Amino acid sequence: MSKLRPFTHEEIAKLGNALIFMTERLGPLSKTRLLKLVYLLQETSVRQHGLPFFNMPFAVWKFGPVAEDLFVDLSEEQPVLLADYVRCESRDCMTFVYARRQFSDDEFSDNEMVLLEDVIQTYRNFSAEQLVAHTHRNGSLWHQTAREQGVLEYLERGQMNRTDFEIDFGRLLADMPQKQHIYQDQLAYLEQSRSLKL
């Protein structure tokens, strides 16, 4: 699998507080449900504003799309990267994520706060299985990427659990050149900014 990447303090704080926001609004969340909500937050942000919500890749996995760094951290007995923000508890062969502190909106713009609330309201009644089905539906970025890379049937049949194929959110903006330009510029800015802070 791909090498996990370092995160800046600001990226960790933003991700950690987004998870806290979700668990405060919806209660303890299963790891799968939380991972899907994080993905949908990213997809919604790109679709609506041409801007990624988080600076991290999402890969095509069997139950994906998944941000591998987040998956790995939430799969530990206790998170390491997000130790100051959430804690995990295993029960009934599942991992549940709980807030460790109160939510802080310091890392979020007004638009991002609206996006957080919109995603919670839109998907609040979806189970983990329903969120997986939603992100895997025909035409979704997960489905398109898996099909184009020749792994769709293997993933659907459980013959493969993970791939290194990344979701290209820019595809959501194919018919919106101005937003596509904003998106590409923002990705370049985030990477350059990140490299200066590490």
Backbone as CSV, one residue per row, in Angstrom:
resi,resn,N_x,N_y,N_z,CA_x,CA_y,CA_z,C_x,C_y,C_z
1,MET,0.828,-1.180,0.000,0.000,0.000,0.000,0.875,1.247,0.000
2,SER,0.259,2.342,-0.248,0.989,3.596,-0.341,1.523,4.002,1.030
3,LYS,2.598,4.778,0.990,3.196,5.278,2.228,2.297,6.368,2.801
4,LEU,2.045,6.294,4.098,1.227,7.309,4.734,1.989,8.627,4.761
5,ARG,1.275,9.702,4.619,1.899,11.015,4.485,1.850,11.789,5.783
6,PRO,2.789,12.708,5.971,2.746,13.558,7.165,1.654,14.618,7.026
7,PHE,1.119,15.040,8.144,0.094,16.083,8.183,0.623,17.283,8.937
8,THR,0.183,18.465,8.542,0.524,19.664,9.303,-0.391,19.734,10.534
9,HIS,-0.016,20.558,11.468,-0.839,20.771,12.666,-2.241,21.260,12.276
10,GLU,-2.289,22.175,11.305,-3.576,22.734,10.868,-4.464,21.667,10.215
11,GLU,-3.858,20.785,9.416,-4.632,19.710,8.773,-5.199,18.749,9.812
12,ILE,-4.393,18.425,10.814,-4.860,17.535,11.888,-5.992,18.187,12.663
13,ALA,-5.840,19.465,12.978,-6.878,20.171,13.737,-8.181,20.243,12.943
14,LYS,-8.087,20.487,11.655,-9.297,20.574,10.832,-9.988,19.217,10.740
15,LEU,-9.218,18.174,10.463,-9.790,16.831,10.376,-10.357,16.403,11.728
16,GLY,-9.590,16.612,12.794,-10.054,16.222,14.125,-11.337,16.920,14.523
17,ASN,-11.422,18.207,14.260,-12.637,18.940,14.619,-13.814,18.585,13.720
18,ALA,-13.559,18.221,12.470,-14.649,17.744,11.608,-15.227,16.447,12.170
19,LEU,-14.368,15.553,12.652,-14.846,14.300,13.246,-15.628,14.580,14.528
20,ILE,-15.137,15.523,15.319,-15.863,15.893,16.542,-17.234,16.444,16.187
21,PHE,-17.293,17.319,15.205,-18.574,17.892,14.772,-19.561,16.774,14.414
22,MET,-19.099,15.798,13.659,-19.974,14.699,13.234,-20.449,13.856,14.408
23,THR,-19.527,13.549,15.333,-19.926,12.714,16.472,-20.796,13.485,17.462
24,GLU,-20.600,14.794,17.567,-21.479,15.593,18.431,-22.896,15.636,17.867
25,ARG,-23.007,15.720,16.558,-24.337,15.820,15.939,-25.047,14.471,15.818
26,LEU,-24.268,13.406,15.582,-24.871,12.103,15.288,-24.624,11.054,16.366
27,GLY,-23.836,11.380,17.371,-23.494,10.391,18.388,-22.308,9.568,17.917
28,PRO,-21.861,8.607,18.725,-20.729,7.774,18.319,-21.005,7.144,16.951
29,LEU,-20.001,7.172,16.092,-20.163,6.666,14.733,-19.259,5.473,14.495
30,SER,-19.762,4.494,13.758,-18.889,3.390,13.360,-17.804,3.950,12.450
31,LYS,-16.673,3.278,12.444,-15.552,3.741,11.627,-15.968,3.838,10.160
32,THR,-16.688,2.848,9.651,-17.100,2.864,8.246,-18.016,4.042,7.955
33,ARG,-18.966,4.271,8.816,-19.895,5.386,8.596,-19.155,6.726,8.626
34,LEU,-18.250,6.876,9.559,-17.485,8.112,9.673,-16.599,8.330,8.444
35,LEU,-15.935,7.269,7.982,-15.090,7.382,6.793,-15.894,7.810,5.576
36,LYS,-17.110,7.304,5.460,-17.961,7.680,4.323,-18.403,9.140,4.431
37,LEU,-18.737,9.588,5.628,-19.144,10.974,5.812,-17.997,11.937,5.497
38,VAL,-16.784,11.564,5.863,-15.615,12.386,5.535,-15.465,12.472,4.017
39,TYR,-15.614,11.332,3.349,-15.523,11.340,1.882,-16.613,12.233,1.276
40,LEU,-17.828,12.089,1.749,-18.949,12.868,1.192,-18.771,14.363,1.461
41,LEU,-18.129,14.709,2.553,-17.816,16.109,2.830,-16.837,16.639,1.775
42,GLN,-15.839,15.832,1.459,-14.866,16.226,0.433,-15.553,16.363,-0.930
43,GLU,-16.345,15.374,-1.302,-17.019,15.397,-2.599,-17.986,16.579,-2.710
44,THR,-18.739,16.820,-1.671,-19.703,17.925,-1.669,-18.991,19.270,-1.784
45,SER,-17.878,19.414,-1.085,-17.117,20.656,-1.125,-16.585,20.927,-2.530
46,VAL,-16.035,19.903,-3.165,-15.509,20.083,-4.524,-16.647,20.387,-5.492
47,ARG,-17.737,19.640,-5.379,-18.866,19.839,-6.298,-19.458,21.252,-6.177
48,GLN,-19.627,21.720,-4.947,-20.284,23.013,-4.743,-19.371,24.212,-4.937
49,HIS,-18.115,24.092,-4.504,-17.240,25.266,-4.478,-15.956,25.120,-5.300
50,GLY,-15.690,23.894,-5.789,-14.443,23.685,-6.502,-13.242,23.636,-5.582
51,LEU,-13.478,23.440,-4.290,-12.407,23.425,-3.295,-12.439,22.138,-2.477
52,PRO,-11.287,21.472,-2.313,-11.271,20.305,-1.430,-11.444,20.746,0.021
53,PHE,-12.180,19.973,0.789,-12.366,20.289,2.201,-11.121,19.896,2.991
54,PHE,-10.546,18.738,2.625,-9.354,18.218,3.285,-8.235,18.085,2.262
55,ASN,-7.013,18.147,2.726,-5.858,17.955,1.865,-5.347,16.527,2.050
56,MET,-6.129,15.560,1.552,-5.706,14.165,1.627,-6.389,13.379,0.511
57,PRO,-5.693,12.358,0.009,-6.266,11.556,-1.070,-7.254,10.520,-0.543
58,PHE,-8.143,10.107,-1.445,-9.109,9.039,-1.160,-8.901,7.949,-2.203
59,ALA,-8.763,6.717,-1.743,-8.466,5.593,-2.632,-9.687,4.704,-2.833
60,VAL,-9.650,3.951,-3.932,-10.714,3.002,-4.270,-10.431,1.695,-3.531
61,TRP,-11.209,1.426,-2.495,-11.144,0.176,-1.745,-12.500,-0.510,-1.836
62,LYS,-12.543,-1.740,-1.371,-13.797,-2.504,-1.417,-14.934,-1.734,-0.760
63,PHE,-14.716,-1.212,0.430,-15.744,-0.436,1.116,-15.456,1.061,1.010
64,GLY,-14.628,1.412,0.058,-14.209,2.794,-0.136,-15.277,3.615,-0.814
65,PRO,-14.933,4.826,-1.186,-13.612,5.435,-1.158,-13.139,5.740,0.264
66,VAL,-11.837,5.598,0.458,-11.276,5.703,1.804,-10.042,6.601,1.804
67,ALA,-9.950,7.458,2.806,-8.712,8.188,3.077,-7.859,7.249,3.929
68,GLU,-6.828,6.666,3.304,-6.052,5.621,3.965,-5.452,6.086,5.288
69,ASP,-4.931,7.305,5.321,-4.326,7.807,6.559,-5.332,7.804,7.709
70,LEU,-6.548,8.219,7.426,-7.594,8.256,8.450,-8.001,6.843,8.844
71,PHE,-8.151,5.967,7.855,-8.504,4.571,8.128,-7.479,3.940,9.073
72,VAL,-6.204,4.117,8.757,-5.146,3.517,9.572,-5.189,4.067,10.990
73,ASP,-5.354,5.367,11.124,-5.363,5.966,12.460,-6.548,5.477,13.288
74,LEU,-7.710,5.348,12.658,-8.896,4.890,13.384,-8.907,3.381,13.598
75,SER,-7.975,2.671,12.962,-7.875,1.223,13.134,-6.940,0.844,14.275
76,GLU,-6.196,1.808,14.781,-5.329,1.565,15.934,-6.201,1.352,17.179
77,GLU,-5.610,0.730,18.196,-6.351,0.567,19.445,-6.843,1.922,19.927
78,GLN,-5.980,2.905,19.822,-6.370,4.303,20.031,-5.669,5.127,18.956
79,PRO,-6.350,6.118,18.407,-5.731,6.940,17.361,-4.433,7.579,17.836
80,VAL,-3.532,7.778,16.907,-2.274,8.453,17.184,-2.335,9.860,16.589
81,LEU,-2.582,9.940,15.301,-2.666,11.227,14.610,-3.738,12.123,15.235
82,LEU,-4.884,11.531,15.553,-6.034,12.289,16.058,-6.289,12.054,17.544
83,ALA,-5.244,11.666,18.267,-5.382,11.313,19.683,-5.984,12.425,20.534
84,ASP,-5.744,13.676,20.168,-6.281,14.795,20.948,-7.743,15.094,20.630
85,TYR,-8.279,14.454,19.611,-9.619,14.805,19.127,-10.662,13.701,19.313
86,VAL,-10.278,12.459,19.071,-11.245,11.361,19.158,-10.623,10.153,19.845
87,ARG,-11.505,9.292,20.305,-11.079,8.004,20.854,-11.904,6.914,20.190
88,CYS,-11.380,5.707,20.163,-12.067,4.585,19.531,-12.412,3.537,20.575
89,GLU,-13.501,2.865,20.327,-13.945,1.788,21.209,-14.447,0.657,20.335
90,SER,-13.984,-0.555,20.619,-14.423,-1.724,19.848,-15.523,-2.451,20.591
91,ARG,-16.559,-2.795,19.845,-17.616,-3.631,20.396,-18.351,-4.321,19.246
92,ASP,-18.740,-5.542,19.482,-19.443,-6.335,18.468,-18.673,-6.360,17.150
93,CYS,-17.358,-6.533,17.231,-16.476,-6.611,16.054,-16.493,-5.345,15.207
94,MET,-16.854,-4.225,15.794,-16.865,-2.952,15.086,-16.135,-1.915,15.924
95,THR,-15.608,-0.909,15.242,-14.953,0.201,15.918,-15.867,1.410,15.861
96,PHE,-16.080,2.033,17.019,-16.882,3.245,17.107,-15.989,4.402,17.527
97,VAL,-16.281,5.570,16.988,-15.466,6.755,17.230,-16.264,7.741,18.067
98,TYR,-15.621,8.259,19.128,-16.218,9.202,20.067,-15.375,10.467,20.108
99,ALA,-16.017,11.586,20.365,-15.289,12.842,20.546,-14.535,12.802,21.869
100,ARG,-13.345,13.356,21.872,-12.549,13.422,23.091,-12.622,14.816,23.714
101,ARG,-13.062,15.795,22.954,-13.172,17.174,23.435,-14.319,17.848,22.706
102,GLN,-14.587,19.094,23.042,-15.655,19.830,22.363,-15.171,20.367,21.024
103,PHE,-16.107,20.551,20.140,-15.829,21.065,18.807,-15.313,22.495,18.866
104,SER,-14.332,22.793,18.010,-13.818,24.153,17.836,-13.907,24.495,16.355
105,ASP,-14.478,25.652,16.060,-14.640,26.046,14.655,-13.478,26.902,14.142
106,ASP,-12.377,26.954,14.873,-11.249,27.813,14.501,-10.679,27.522,13.119
107,GLU,-10.754,26.282,12.662,-10.137,25.880,11.395,-11.076,26.018,10.202
108,PHE,-12.306,26.493,10.420,-13.319,26.445,9.365,-13.805,27.831,8.961
109,SER,-14.024,27.997,7.662,-14.662,29.213,7.152,-16.169,29.098,7.358
110,ASP,-16.879,30.176,7.141,-18.346,30.131,7.233,-18.921,29.138,6.226
111,ASN,-18.393,29.123,5.000,-18.866,28.173,3.986,-18.625,26.733,4.410
112,GLU,-17.485,26.485,5.050,-17.184,25.126,5.499,-18.124,24.695,6.620
113,MET,-18.497,25.622,7.487,-19.455,25.284,8.538,-20.805,24.914,7.930
114,VAL,-21.219,25.650,6.910,-22.475,25.328,6.208,-22.369,23.946,5.568
115,LEU,-21.232,23.646,4.946,-21.029,22.332,4.326,-21.099,21.211,5.357
116,LEU,-20.438,21.398,6.488,-20.493,20.387,7.551,-21.935,20.099,7.953
117,GLU,-22.680,21.151,8.181,-24.080,20.984,8.598,-24.911,20.340,7.492
118,ASP,-24.698,20.755,6.248,-25.450,20.186,5.121,-25.202,18.692,4.966
119,VAL,-23.944,18.290,5.070,-23.620,16.866,4.920,-24.243,16.060,6.048
120,ILE,-24.180,16.575,7.267,-24.804,15.890,8.403,-26.312,15.760,8.188
121,GLN,-26.954,16.839,7.780,-28.407,16.803,7.581,-28.796,15.870,6.429
122,THR,-28.037,15.883,5.362,-28.352,15.052,4.196,-28.210,13.566,4.501
123,TYR,-27.168,13.192,5.242,-26.851,11.766,5.421,-27.074,11.266,6.846
124,ARG,-27.746,12.034,7.680,-27.889,11.664,9.085,-28.606,10.326,9.301
125,ASN,-29.521,9.966,8.413,-30.277,8.724,8.595,-29.738,7.561,7.770
126,PHE,-28.606,7.752,7.109,-27.992,6.681,6.328,-27.170,5.786,7.244
127,SER,-27.345,4.485,7.114,-26.491,3.532,7.831,-25.153,3.431,7.100
128,ALA,-24.196,2.755,7.698,-22.904,2.550,7.036,-23.102,1.833,5.704
129,GLU,-23.962,0.816,5.697,-24.214,0.051,4.471,-24.855,0.933,3.392
130,GLN,-25.766,1.798,3.788,-26.406,2.696,2.825,-25.413,3.726,2.285
131,LEU,-24.492,4.182,3.118,-23.477,5.122,2.657,-22.513,4.450,1.682
132,VAL,-22.147,3.198,1.958,-21.296,2.456,1.024,-22.024,2.302,-0.308
133,ALA,-23.296,1.906,-0.274,-24.075,1.749,-1.512,-24.164,3.074,-2.262
134,HIS,-24.334,4.165,-1.532,-24.439,5.490,-2.158,-23.130,5.874,-2.848
135,THR,-22.010,5.665,-2.193,-20.725,6.044,-2.788,-20.295,5.073,-3.882
136,HIS,-20.911,3.897,-3.952,-20.569,2.900,-4.976,-21.559,2.881,-6.145
137,ARG,-22.567,3.721,-6.116,-23.609,3.670,-7.148,-23.011,3.907,-8.543
138,ASN,-23.725,3.431,-9.563,-23.304,3.655,-10.946,-23.111,5.144,-11.182
139,GLY,-22.005,5.498,-11.796,-21.728,6.897,-12.087,-20.962,7.622,-11.005
140,SER,-20.837,7.023,-9.823,-20.068,7.679,-8.751,-18.589,7.670,-9.122
141,LEU,-17.825,8.529,-8.474,-16.387,8.569,-8.740,-15.721,7.243,-8.397
142,TRP,-16.160,6.601,-7.312,-15.627,5.283,-6.944,-15.902,4.285,-8.054
143,HIS,-17.139,4.221,-8.517,-17.537,3.262,-9.548,-16.789,3.521,-10.851
144,GLN,-16.723,4.771,-11.266,-16.023,5.127,-12.510,-14.550,4.727,-12.445
145,THR,-13.895,5.077,-11.349,-12.466,4.791,-11.211,-12.209,3.294,-11.164
146,ALA,-13.004,2.567,-10.373,-12.824,1.116,-10.277,-13.037,0.447,-11.631
147,ARG,-14.043,0.890,-12.353,-14.322,0.319,-13.672,-13.184,0.613,-14.646
148,GLU,-12.763,1.866,-14.697,-11.711,2.260,-15.638,-10.371,1.589,-15.338
149,GLN,-10.119,1.297,-14.077,-8.859,0.652,-13.696,-8.948,-0.874,-13.759
150,GLY,-10.107,-1.404,-14.125,-10.270,-2.840,-14.288,-10.372,-3.624,-13.002
151,VAL,-10.781,-2.961,-11.911,-10.856,-3.660,-10.617,-12.275,-3.733,-10.059
152,LEU,-13.257,-3.202,-10.765,-14.624,-3.136,-10.237,-15.153,-4.514,-9.839
153,GLU,-15.070,-5.476,-10.735,-15.609,-6.818,-10.435,-14.861,-7.472,-9.283
154,TYR,-13.550,-7.280,-9.206,-12.773,-7.873,-8.110,-13.189,-7.287,-6.765
155,LEU,-13.407,-5.979,-6.732,-13.841,-5.328,-5.495,-15.249,-5.766,-5.124
156,GLU,-16.145,-5.794,-6.093,-17.534,-6.170,-5.808,-17.669,-7.618,-5.374
157,ARG,-16.811,-8.496,-5.879,-16.866,-9.911,-5.499,-16.043,-10.223,-4.250
158,GLY,-15.358,-9.214,-3.720,-14.546,-9.438,-2.525,-13.237,-10.143,-2.814
159,GLN,-12.808,-10.167,-4.073,-11.532,-10.793,-4.431,-10.370,-9.819,-4.231
160,MET,-10.700,-8.581,-3.957,-9.707,-7.534,-3.720,-10.307,-6.591,-2.696
161,ASN,-9.506,-6.180,-1.731,-10.000,-5.270,-0.692,-9.539,-3.836,-0.877
162,ARG,-8.342,-3.641,-1.453,-7.753,-2.314,-1.545,-7.066,-2.128,-2.879
163,THR,-6.968,-0.881,-3.275,-6.137,-0.508,-4.416,-5.431,0.798,-4.060
164,ASP,-4.482,1.176,-4.894,-3.815,2.466,-4.736,-4.389,3.503,-5.693
165,PHE,-5.471,3.170,-6.389,-6.070,4.103,-7.339,-6.805,5.203,-6.581
166,GLU,-6.431,6.437,-6.866,-7.018,7.582,-6.167,-8.216,8.157,-6.910
167,ILE,-9.160,8.664,-6.136,-10.317,9.365,-6.677,-9.860,10.722,-7.196
168,ASP,-10.260,11.051,-8.415,-9.958,12.370,-8.994,-11.219,13.226,-8.883
169,PHE,-11.268,14.059,-7.861,-12.442,14.902,-7.633,-12.616,15.952,-8.725
170,GLY,-11.561,16.249,-9.438,-11.653,17.208,-10.535,-12.642,16.772,-11.608
171,ARG,-12.923,15.483,-11.673,-13.890,14.969,-12.652,-15.297,15.512,-12.403
172,LEU,-15.573,15.876,-11.164,-16.884,16.450,-10.848,-17.085,17.792,-11.544
173,LEU,-15.978,18.394,-11.949,-16.014,19.753,-12.486,-15.704,19.790,-13.980
174,ALA,-15.812,18.650,-14.642,-15.428,18.554,-16.052,-16.142,19.572,-16.931
175,ASP,-17.400,19.859,-16.635,-18.149,20.820,-17.449,-18.218,22.205,-16.798
176,MET,-17.327,22.437,-15.828,-17.261,23.741,-15.152,-15.806,24.203,-15.128
177,PRO,-15.289,24.718,-16.259,-13.866,25.045,-16.349,-13.373,26.033,-15.295
178,GLN,-14.215,26.982,-14.909,-13.774,27.950,-13.906,-13.547,27.263,-12.559
179,LYS,-14.486,26.411,-12.155,-14.312,25.677,-10.903,-13.153,24.684,-11.014
180,GLN,-12.972,24.078,-12.190,-11.865,23.139,-12.407,-10.534,23.862,-12.192
181,HIS,-10.436,25.090,-12.695,-9.222,25.894,-12.526,-9.002,26.227,-11.044
182,ILE,-10.065,26.612,-10.351,-9.985,26.908,-8.911,-9.507,25.674,-8.153
183,TYR,-10.078,24.530,-8.501,-9.730,23.273,-7.832,-8.240,22.955,-8.011
184,GLN,-7.748,23.017,-9.244,-6.344,22.700,-9.508,-5.409,23.689,-8.802
185,ASP,-5.786,24.966,-8.826,-4.979,25.977,-8.136,-4.937,25.715,-6.628
186,GLN,-6.078,25.333,-6.066,-6.140,25.072,-4.625,-5.301,23.856,-4.242
187,LEU,-5.343,22.799,-5.057,-4.506,21.623,-4.786,-3.029,21.998,-4.778
188,ALA,-2.619,22.780,-5.773,-1.218,23.203,-5.848,-0.851,24.060,-4.637
189,TYR,-1.740,24.967,-4.253,-1.496,25.825,-3.088,-1.364,24.990,-1.811
190,LEU,-2.276,24.037,-1.618,-2.247,23.214,-0.407,-0.955,22.418,-0.307
191,GLU,-0.513,21.848,-1.410,0.723,21.065,-1.389,1.933,21.954,-1.133
192,GLN,1.972,23.113,-1.760,3.084,24.019,-1.548,3.096,24.524,-0.095
193,SER,1.944,24.890,0.403,1.832,25.361,1.782,2.243,24.267,2.757
194,ARG,1.798,23.056,2.488,2.128,21.919,3.337,3.638,21.688,3.400
195,SER,4.265,21.739,2.245,5.712,21.459,2.199,6.505,22.497,2.991
196,LEU,6.008,23.699,3.083,6.681,24.743,3.844,6.504,24.574,5.344
197,LYS,5.413,23.885,5.745,5.113,23.753,7.174,5.677,22.472,7.790
198,LEU,6.047,21.519,6.948,6.540,20.245,7.490,8.007,20.304,7.859
